[in-house]
Amino acid sequence: MTLKKQYRIKQNEEFQYTFKKGHSFANRQLVIYYRKIDDQSHFRVGLSVGKKIGNAVVRNRIKRCLRQSFHELEPDIKPAFDIVIIARNPTKNMNCGEIKKSLSHLLYKEGLLKNTRSKTSLR
């Protein structure tokens, strides 16, 4: 039960393009950057957890929780978006359930979930 390769952003250029051309929103735990890609049939996700957050074990646990959260939210996320998530320092003290709740809150607020008000339709 992992996030498929076609759902991942791996290239640095794609991260940078999303940072420069996309929209951003944040809460205390996570920062989200996203941009609409019209000719894409599914969303793609890039994860960034900096070294200031903790050692490799902590960073990998956070990334694992984020990937699992996206896997569980997959049917509810609108297609045709590139989404980059940057973890902030408070995530190191959170469990996977809390990380998923924080992530779904951000996605809901920005209208990236199906069955929510569409803030992104204006963009």
C-alpha positions in Angstrom: 0.0 0.0 0.0 2.4 2.7 -1.2 1.9 5.7 -3.4 2.5 4.7 -7.0 5.5 6.1 -8.9 3.3 8.0 -11.4 1.9 9.9 -8.4 5.3 11.2 -7.3 7.3 14.3 -8.1 11.0 13.4 -8.1 12.8 15.9 -10.3 14.2 19.1 -8.7 13.1 21.1 -11.7 9.4 20.1 -11.1 9.7 21.0 -7.4 11.1 24.4 -8.3 8.5 25.1 -11.0 5.7 24.3 -8.5 7.3 26.7 -6.0 7.6 29.5 -8.5 4.4 29.1 -10.5 2.1 27.5 -7.9 0.0 28.8 -5.0 0.9 28.2 -1.4 -0.9 27.8 1.9 0.3 26.7 5.3 -0.7 25.8 8.9 1.7 25.3 11.8 2.7 21.8 10.8 2.8 21.8 6.9 3.2 24.1 3.9 1.5 23.1 0.7 2.4 24.4 -2.8 0.2 23.4 -5.7 -0.4 24.1 -9.3 -2.9 22.9 -11.9 -1.7 20.7 -14.8 -4.4 20.5 -17.4 -3.2 17.5 -19.4 -2.6 15.3 -16.3 -5.2 12.6 -15.4 -4.1 12.3 -11.7 -2.4 14.3 -9.0 1.3 14.1 -8.2 2.9 14.6 -4.8 6.4 15.8 -3.8 7.5 15.6 -0.2 10.2 17.7 1.5 11.3 17.2 5.1 14.4 19.2 6.0 17.4 18.2 8.1 16.4 20.7 10.8 13.4 18.6 11.7 15.4 15.6 12.9 17.7 12.7 12.0 17.0 10.3 9.1 14.7 8.1 11.1 12.4 11.0 12.1 12.4 12.4 8.6 11.6 9.1 7.0 8.8 8.4 9.5 7.2 11.8 8.6 7.5 11.0 4.9 6.0 7.6 5.4 3.1 9.1 7.3 2.5 11.7 4.5 2.6 9.1 1.8 0.2 6.9 3.7 -2.1 9.9 4.2 -2.1 10.7 0.5 -2.8 7.0 -0.3 -5.8 7.0 2.0 -7.1 10.4 0.7 -6.4 9.4 -3.0 -10.1 9.0 -4.0 -11.0 12.4 -2.5 -8.2 14.5 -4.1 -8.9 16.3 -7.3 -6.9 15.2 -10.3 -4.6 17.3 -12.5 -2.6 18.9 -9.7 1.0 18.9 -8.7 1.2 19.1 -4.9 4.4 19.7 -2.9 4.3 19.3 0.9 7.0 20.8 3.2 7.0 19.5 6.7 7.6 22.0 9.5 9.3 21.4 12.9 6.1 20.5 14.9 5.5 17.4 12.7 8.3 15.5 14.5 6.1 15.2 17.6 3.0 14.1 15.7 1.7 10.7 15.0 0.4 9.6 11.6 -3.2 10.3 12.4 -2.4 13.9 13.4 -0.3 14.4 10.3 -3.2 13.1 8.1 -5.7 15.4 9.9 -3.4 18.4 9.3 -2.9 17.5 5.6 -6.6 17.0 4.9 -7.3 20.3 6.6 -4.8 22.1 4.2 -6.3 20.2 1.2 -9.8 21.1 2.2 -9.0 24.8 2.8 -7.4 25.1 -0.6 -10.3 23.3 -2.4 -8.1 20.4 -3.6 -10.5 17.8 -2.2 -13.5 16.6 -4.2 -16.9 17.5 -2.7 -15.5 20.8 -1.2 -16.0 24.3 -2.3 -13.8 25.0 -5.3 -11.4 27.8 -4.5 -9.1 26.4 -7.3 -11.8 26.8 -10.0 -11.1 30.6 -9.8 -7.4 30.0 -10.7 
